Amino acid sequence: MNYQPGDRMLLIGSSGNYGRVLTLVVTQDQAVDFDFVACADADSNNYAVVTIGSQLWMADNLRTTKFSDGSSIPLVTDTTAWSTLATPGYCWYNNNESTYKIGLGGLYNFLP
């Protein structure tokens, strides 16, 4: 592969339900190991992960409809109700799950 020292490479690998995103600064020809890490939510959606420094982060936006205990997060589609919501809730951008679930994920409110 032709590259210049210092070039950055973005490597995306997948295997079954696992996805991994790696970046590296090229210094020489080298083999790259994809250590796949399971990252799934309570709806069984699987997410790619990326290492940033020494931490693993989700490389996709969250799109679950359930809490980690399996109970449902209330879907709130009314704009006024959303703006005054004092309990957990989620929605899809423009209330359009089929268009925005995969790319944007869910929108979740924050409760202190």
N, C-alpha and C positions, 0 to 999 in steps of 0.2 A: 504494500500500500504506500502511496506517495504521501508524505506529510512533512511538515516543517517542525523542528523541535519547538516545543511550547504550544503547538496546536492542541485544542481541547476537543475531545471526542465524547459524544453522547451515545451510549450503548443501551439498547432496550432489548430485554430478553423475556420470553414467556415459555412456560411449560405447563400445560393443563390449566389449572386455576391460579397458578403462580405467575407473578410478573415482577420484574426487577429493573430498575433504572440505575445506570452507573454513568458517572462522568470521570474522565481521567485526562491528565495532561500528558501528552505523548513525549516520551524521552527516548524510546527505542521500540523495536518490534517486541511484542510480548503477548503471552496468552492471558486471557481474562477469564476468571472463574465467576460464574453467576451463582452466588449462594442464595437460593430462593428461600424466602421467609413467608410463612403463612400469615396472612392478614385478612380477616373476614369479619363481617358484622353479624348481628343477630338475625338478619334476613338471608344470610349465606351469600351476600355479595362479596366477591373477592377483590382485593385492591393490590396494585403494584406498590412496591416500597422503594425508597431511595435512601442511601446513606449520605448524610451531611455531617462532616466531621466524624465523630464517633457515635452519632445518633441515627436511628432509623426513623424515617418519616413516611407517611402515606404519600404516594405520588398521584393519587386520584382524590377527588372530592367525595366526602361521605354521602351515601345515598340510602341510608337505612330508614325504616319506618318503625323500628323497635328499639327499646332500651336494651342494655346488655343482659338484663334478666329475662328477656323475651316478651315483656309486656309492650303493648302498642303505644307509640307516641301519637298524640292526637293530631290529625290532619286539620289545619285551619286554612280555609279558602277565602274567608271574608276579610277584606282589607281593614275595616274598622275593628273587627274582633282581634286581628293580628296586632294592631297598633296599641291595644289596651290589654293584651294578653298577660296574665300574671301567673300562668301555669305553663308547663312544658308544651311545646307544639312545633310542628314543622309544616312546610309548604313547598311547592315546586314553583320556580320562576314562572310568572304569568299563569299560574295554576295549570301548567302544561307539562305533565309528567313525561309523556311520550317523547317530547322534543328535548327536554332539559335534564332528565334524570341522569343519563350517562355523562354528558359533558360537564354540566354545572353541579350536579348532585343536589341534595336537599338544602333548603334554607331552614335553619333552626334558630329559635329564640334563645337568648341567654338569660338565665335567672341567677341572681347573686346568691 
